[in-house]
Amino acid sequence: MANEMTTTDKNEVDLQGGEALRSGPVYRPATDIYQSDDRVVIVTDMPGVAPEDVDVTLERRVLTIRGQVATEPPEGHRPFHGEYGVGDFERVFTLSEDIDRDKITARQAAGVLTLELPKAASAKPKKIAVGAA
């Protein structure tokens, strides 16, 4: 399951032919993928992205994660020194047919987005009972 997922492989995503959220760099966030018999879990780091600025879409078998970082300094402040490269995030995965599209969930806490992708019943391992002849 996890090895069937593909993604971009550059730290900065090239959006030629894609859709940019705004001008500026778009980064490929660090992502871990875990798998069990009944689900795949995708954990993606998107520091500085508020939950309302995360966009997760699934079109056909393509799962797209986008996040927009707020670039405004806190009220009453102006930029003085900056080392954090502000930009948006995007990650794209191609899912296998084994995912139950209708039961995917997403939650975000402390800049980490967690997606749970349950496997379809037909993809789960099935124990077959053996009877005596």
CYANA upper distance limits for C-alpha pairs under 8 A (distance plus 0.5 A):
  1 MET  CA      5 MET  CA      7.52
  1 MET  CA     35 GLN  CA      8.00
  1 MET  CA     40 VAL  CA      8.13
  1 MET  CA     95 LEU  CA      8.47
  1 MET  CA     96 SER  CA      7.20
  1 MET  CA     98 ASP  CA      8.12
  2 ALA  CA     33 ILE  CA      7.21
  2 ALA  CA     34 TYR  CA      7.87
  2 ALA  CA     35 GLN  CA      7.23
  2 ALA  CA     40 VAL  CA      7.71
  4 GLU  CA     94 THR  CA      8.03
  4 GLU  CA     95 LEU  CA      7.33
  4 GLU  CA     96 SER  CA      6.85
  5 MET  CA     93 PHE  CA      6.13
  5 MET  CA     94 THR  CA      5.57
  5 MET  CA     95 LEU  CA      5.93
  5 MET  CA     96 SER  CA      7.62
  6 THR  CA     92 VAL  CA      8.08
  6 THR  CA     93 PHE  CA      5.66
  6 THR  CA     94 THR  CA      5.94
  6 THR  CA     95 LEU  CA      8.38
  7 THR  CA     91 ARG  CA      7.30
  7 THR  CA     92 VAL  CA      5.78
  7 THR  CA     93 PHE  CA      5.47
  7 THR  CA     94 THR  CA      7.69
  8 THR  CA     13 VAL  CA      7.78
  8 THR  CA     28 ARG  CA      8.15
  8 THR  CA     91 ARG  CA      7.55
  8 THR  CA     92 VAL  CA      7.25
 10 LYS  CA     28 ARG  CA      7.34
 11 ASN  CA     27 TYR  CA      6.20
 11 ASN  CA     28 ARG  CA      5.53
 11 ASN  CA     29 PRO  CA      8.11
 12 GLU  CA     25 PRO  CA      7.36
 12 GLU  CA     26 VAL  CA      6.23
 12 GLU  CA     27 TYR  CA      4.97
 12 GLU  CA     28 ARG  CA      6.33
 13 VAL  CA     25 PRO  CA      8.37
 13 VAL  CA     26 VAL  CA      6.11
 13 VAL  CA     27 TYR  CA      6.18
 13 VAL  CA     28 ARG  CA      6.56
 13 VAL  CA     90 GLU  CA      7.75
 14 ASP  CA     26 VAL  CA      8.29
 15 LEU  CA     19 GLU  CA      6.90
 15 LEU  CA     20 ALA  CA      7.08
 20 ALA  CA     26 VAL  CA      8.39
 21 LEU  CA     68 GLN  CA      7.82
 21 LEU  CA     88 ASP  CA      7.98
 24 GLY  CA     87 GLY  CA      6.55
 24 GLY  CA     88 ASP  CA      8.27
 25 PRO  CA     86 VAL  CA      8.13
 25 PRO  CA     87 GLY  CA      5.48
 25 PRO  CA     88 ASP  CA      7.08
 26 VAL  CA     87 GLY  CA      5.90
 26 VAL  CA     88 ASP  CA      5.19
 26 VAL  CA     89 PHE  CA      5.76
 26 VAL  CA     90 GLU  CA      7.06
 27 TYR  CA     87 GLY  CA      7.14
 27 TYR  CA     88 ASP  CA      6.59
 27 TYR  CA     89 PHE  CA      5.21
 27 TYR  CA     90 GLU  CA      6.71
 28 ARG  CA     89 PHE  CA      6.27
 28 ARG  CA     90 GLU  CA      5.98
 28 ARG  CA     91 ARG  CA      6.18
 29 PRO  CA     44 THR  CA      6.84
 29 PRO  CA     45 ASP  CA      6.25
 29 PRO  CA     46 MET  CA      6.70
 29 PRO  CA     89 PHE  CA      6.62
 29 PRO  CA     90 GLU  CA      7.40
 29 PRO  CA     91 ARG  CA      7.28
 30 ALA  CA     44 THR  CA      6.38
 30 ALA  CA     45 ASP  CA      6.12
 31 THR  CA     42 ILE  CA      7.38
 31 THR  CA     43 VAL  CA      6.04
 31 THR  CA     44 THR  CA      4.86
 31 THR  CA     45 ASP  CA      6.97
 32 ASP  CA     42 ILE  CA      6.40
 32 ASP  CA     43 VAL  CA      5.68
 32 ASP  CA     44 THR  CA      7.06
 33 ILE  CA     40 VAL  CA      7.53
 33 ILE  CA     41 VAL  CA      6.19
 33 ILE  CA     42 ILE  CA      5.10
 33 ILE  CA     43 VAL  CA      6.85
 34 TYR  CA     40 VAL  CA      6.19
 34 TYR  CA     41 VAL  CA      5.55
 34 TYR  CA     42 ILE  CA      7.00
 35 GLN  CA     39 ARG  CA      6.45
 35 GLN  CA     40 VAL  CA      4.93
 35 GLN  CA     41 VAL  CA      6.76
 36 SER  CA     40 VAL  CA      6.91
 37 ASP  CA    119 LYS  CA      8.48
 37 ASP  CA    124 LYS  CA      6.55
 37 ASP  CA    125 PRO  CA      7.21
 38 ASP  CA    118 PRO  CA      6.47
 38 ASP  CA    119 LYS  CA      5.86
 38 ASP  CA    124 LYS  CA      6.43
 39 ARG  CA    116 GLU  CA      7.32
 39 ARG  CA    117 LEU  CA      6.01
 39 ARG  CA    118 PRO  CA      4.64
 39 ARG  CA    119 LYS  CA      5.56
 40 VAL  CA    116 GLU  CA      6.54
 40 VAL  CA    117 LEU  CA      5.57
 40 VAL  CA    118 PRO  CA      6.80
 40 VAL  CA    119 LYS  CA      7.75
 41 VAL  CA    114 THR  CA      7.47
 41 VAL  CA    115 LEU  CA      6.15
 41 VAL  CA    116 GLU  CA      5.15
 41 VAL  CA    117 LEU  CA      6.60
 42 ILE  CA    114 THR  CA      6.22
 42 ILE  CA    115 LEU  CA      5.58
 42 ILE  CA    116 GLU  CA      7.07
 42 ILE  CA    117 LEU  CA      8.49
 43 VAL  CA    112 VAL  CA      7.30
 43 VAL  CA    113 LEU  CA      6.25
 43 VAL  CA    114 THR  CA      5.06
 43 VAL  CA    115 LEU  CA      7.00
 44 THR  CA    112 VAL  CA      6.17
 44 THR  CA    113 LEU  CA      5.61
 44 THR  CA    114 THR  CA      6.95
 45 ASP  CA    111 GLY  CA      6.57
 45 ASP  CA    112 VAL  CA      5.16
 45 ASP  CA    113 LEU  CA      6.89
 46 MET  CA     67 GLY  CA      7.56
 46 MET  CA     89 PHE  CA      7.43
 46 MET  CA    111 GLY  CA      5.59
 46 MET  CA    112 VAL  CA      6.32
 46 MET  CA    113 LEU  CA      7.55
 47 PRO  CA    110 ALA  CA      8.09
 47 PRO  CA    111 GLY  CA      4.96
 47 PRO  CA    112 VAL  CA      7.63
 48 GLY  CA     69 VAL  CA      6.09
 48 GLY  CA     70 ALA  CA      7.59
 48 GLY  CA    111 GLY  CA      6.66
 49 VAL  CA     53 ASP  CA      6.63
 49 VAL  CA     54 VAL  CA      7.46
 49 VAL  CA     67 GLY  CA      6.54
 49 VAL  CA     68 GLN  CA      6.41
 49 VAL  CA     69 VAL  CA      5.40
 49 VAL  CA     70 ALA  CA      7.58
 49 VAL  CA    111 GLY  CA      6.64
 50 ALA  CA     54 VAL  CA      7.41
 50 ALA  CA     68 GLN  CA      8.49
 50 ALA  CA     69 VAL  CA      8.01
 50 ALA  CA    111 GLY  CA      7.81
 51 PRO  CA    108 GLN  CA      6.57
 51 PRO  CA    109 ALA  CA      8.43
 53 ASP  CA     67 GLY  CA      6.19
 53 ASP  CA     68 GLN  CA      5.92
 53 ASP  CA     69 VAL  CA      7.93
 54 VAL  CA     65 ILE  CA      7.86
 54 VAL  CA     66 ARG  CA      6.27
 54 VAL  CA     67 GLY  CA      4.95
 54 VAL  CA     68 GLN  CA      7.18
 55 ASP  CA     64 THR  CA      8.44
 55 ASP  CA     65 ILE  CA      6.42
 55 ASP  CA     66 ARG  CA      5.55
 55 ASP  CA     67 GLY  CA      6.71
 56 VAL  CA     63 LEU  CA      7.72
 56 VAL  CA     64 THR  CA      6.20
 56 VAL  CA     65 ILE  CA      5.13
 56 VAL  CA     66 ARG  CA      6.86
 57 THR  CA     63 LEU  CA      6.27
 57 THR  CA     64 THR  CA      5.78
 57 THR  CA     65 ILE  CA      7.21
 58 LEU  CA     62 VAL  CA      6.07
 58 LEU  CA     63 LEU  CA      4.96
 58 LEU  CA     64 THR  CA      6.88
 59 GLU  CA     63 LEU  CA      7.13
 61 ARG  CA     94 THR  CA      6.11
 61 ARG  CA     95 LEU  CA      5.68
 61 ARG  CA     96 SER  CA      7.41
 61 ARG  CA     97 GLU  CA      7.88
 62 VAL  CA     92 VAL  CA      7.38
 62 VAL  CA     93 PHE  CA      6.25
 62 VAL  CA     94 THR  CA      5.14
 62 VAL  CA     95 LEU  CA      6.75
 63 LEU  CA     92 VAL  CA      6.22
 63 LEU  CA     93 PHE  CA      5.60
 63 LEU  CA     94 THR  CA      6.70
 63 LEU  CA     95 LEU  CA      7.49
 64 THR  CA     90 GLU  CA      7.73
 64 THR  CA     91 ARG  CA      6.40
 64 THR  CA     92 VAL  CA      5.00
 64 THR  CA     93 PHE  CA      6.95
 65 ILE  CA     89 PHE  CA      8.31
 65 ILE  CA     90 GLU  CA      6.04
 65 ILE  CA     91 ARG  CA      5.68
 65 ILE  CA     92 VAL  CA      6.82
 66 ARG  CA     88 ASP  CA      7.98
 66 ARG  CA     89 PHE  CA      5.96
 66 ARG  CA     90 GLU  CA      4.95
 66 ARG  CA     91 ARG  CA      7.14
 67 GLY  CA     88 ASP  CA      6.23
 67 GLY  CA     89 PHE  CA      5.44
 67 GLY  CA     90 GLU  CA      7.03
 68 GLN  CA     87 GLY  CA      7.90
 68 GLN  CA     88 ASP  CA      5.22
 68 GLN  CA     89 PHE  CA      7.02
 69 VAL  CA     86 VAL  CA      7.54
 69 VAL  CA     87 GLY  CA      6.86
 69 VAL  CA     88 ASP  CA      6.13
 71 THR  CA     86 VAL  CA      7.41
 73 PRO  CA     77 HIS  CA      6.57
 73 PRO  CA     78 ARG  CA      6.64
 73 PRO  CA     79 PRO  CA      7.20
 74 PRO  CA     78 ARG  CA      8.30
 95 LEU  CA     99 ILE  CA      7.69
 98 ASP  CA    119 LYS  CA      6.04
 98 ASP  CA    120 ALA  CA      5.92
 98 ASP  CA    122 SER  CA      7.92
 98 ASP  CA    123 ALA  CA      5.90
 99 ILE  CA    117 LEU  CA      6.79
 99 ILE  CA    118 PRO  CA      6.43
 99 ILE  CA    119 LYS  CA      4.90
 99 ILE  CA    120 ALA  CA      5.78
 99 ILE  CA    123 ALA  CA      8.47
100 ASP  CA    104 ILE  CA      7.54
100 ASP  CA    117 LEU  CA      7.46
100 ASP  CA    118 PRO  CA      6.16
100 ASP  CA    119 LYS  CA      5.83
100 ASP  CA    120 ALA  CA      5.07
101 ARG  CA    117 LEU  CA      8.06
101 ARG  CA    118 PRO  CA      8.50
103 LYS  CA    117 LEU  CA      7.44
103 LYS  CA    118 PRO  CA      6.89
104 ILE  CA    115 LEU  CA      7.55
104 ILE  CA    116 GLU  CA      6.16
104 ILE  CA    117 LEU  CA      5.23
104 ILE  CA    118 PRO  CA      6.91
105 THR  CA    115 LEU  CA      6.17
105 THR  CA    116 GLU  CA      5.79
105 THR  CA    117 LEU  CA      7.34
106 ALA  CA    113 LEU  CA      7.53
106 ALA  CA    114 THR  CA      6.15
106 ALA  CA    115 LEU  CA      4.92
106 ALA  CA    116 GLU  CA      6.94
107 ARG  CA    113 LEU  CA      6.36
107 ARG  CA    114 THR  CA      5.93
107 ARG  CA    115 LEU  CA      7.17
108 GLN  CA    112 VAL  CA      6.01
108 GLN  CA    113 LEU  CA      4.86
108 GLN  CA    114 THR  CA      6.64
109 ALA  CA    113 LEU  CA      7.24
119 LYS  CA    123 ALA  CA      6.59
119 LYS  CA    124 LYS  CA      7.06
120 ALA  CA    124 LYS  CA      7.27
